Amino acid sequence: MPFVYILRCADESFYVGHTNDVAAREKTHNDGDGASHTFLRRPVRVVYFEEHTSIAQAMRRERQLKRWTISKKEALIAGDVAALKSLSKRHKR
């Protein structure tokens, strides 16, 4: 099954990706064979993942999460639904 995952890097930044094997992908990043972002920020650890029914669905979700703020990603990782909803509201100008 395809997954979307979020890694927390050694510098506390996040990396969002998709894979069919979360544990193997984490190892790949930590071995230095992942993305350039994680190569420079090792070690990394998986802090969140979710399963999807298709690779296309996982890729759509990955693109969505990559656009999120750090605060929204942190709320998702913490499972803080109230904070996530609050951060997701569009504010009028």
C-alpha positions in Angstrom: 0.0 0.0 0.0 1.2 3.5 -0.7 1.9 5.8 2.2 2.5 9.5 2.8 5.1 10.2 5.5 6.6 13.1 7.4 10.2 13.0 8.6 11.6 15.3 11.3 15.2 16.1 10.5 18.0 16.7 12.9 17.6 20.5 12.4 13.8 20.1 13.3 12.7 20.8 9.8 10.2 18.5 8.1 10.3 16.5 4.9 7.2 15.1 3.3 7.3 12.2 0.9 5.5 9.1 -0.3 6.5 5.4 -0.4 5.3 1.8 -0.3 7.6 1.0 2.6 7.9 3.6 5.4 10.7 1.8 7.4 12.8 1.2 4.3 12.4 4.8 3.1 13.4 6.1 6.5 16.6 3.9 6.3 17.2 5.2 2.8 17.1 8.8 3.9 19.4 8.0 6.9 21.8 6.2 4.7 22.2 9.4 2.6 20.4 8.0 -0.4 17.2 10.0 0.0 16.4 13.6 -1.0 19.1 16.3 -0.8 17.1 18.1 1.9 17.4 15.1 4.2 21.0 14.3 3.2 22.2 17.5 4.8 19.9 17.1 7.9 20.5 13.5 9.1 19.5 11.7 11.2 15.8 11.8 10.3 12.9 10.0 11.9 9.4 9.2 10.8 7.0 11.2 12.9 3.8 10.7 10.9 2.5 8.5 8.1 -0.9 7.6 6.6 -2.0 4.9 4.3 -3.7 5.5 0.9 -5.5 3.3 -1.5 -3.5 4.4 -4.6 -0.2 6.0 -5.4 -2.0 8.8 -7.1 -4.0 9.5 -3.9 -0.8 9.4 -1.9 1.0 11.8 -4.3 -2.0 14.3 -4.1 -1.8 14.2 -0.3 1.9 14.7 -0.4 1.5 17.8 -2.5 -1.1 19.1 -0.1 1.0 18.5 3.0 4.1 20.1 1.4 2.1 23.4 1.1 1.1 23.3 4.8 2.7 25.5 7.4 5.0 24.1 10.1 2.2 24.7 12.6 -0.3 22.7 10.7 2.1 19.8 10.2 2.9 19.9 13.9 -0.8 19.8 14.8 -1.3 16.8 12.4 1.6 14.9 13.9 0.3 15.6 17.4 -3.2 14.5 16.4 -4.5 17.8 17.6 -7.7 18.1 15.6 -8.9 21.3 17.3 -5.6 23.1 16.4 -5.6 21.7 12.9 -9.2 23.0 12.3 -8.2 26.4 13.7 -5.1 26.6 11.6 -7.1 25.5 8.5 -9.7 28.3 8.7 -9.3 30.9 6.0 -9.1 34.4 7.5 -10.9 37.3 5.9 -8.8 40.4 5.1 
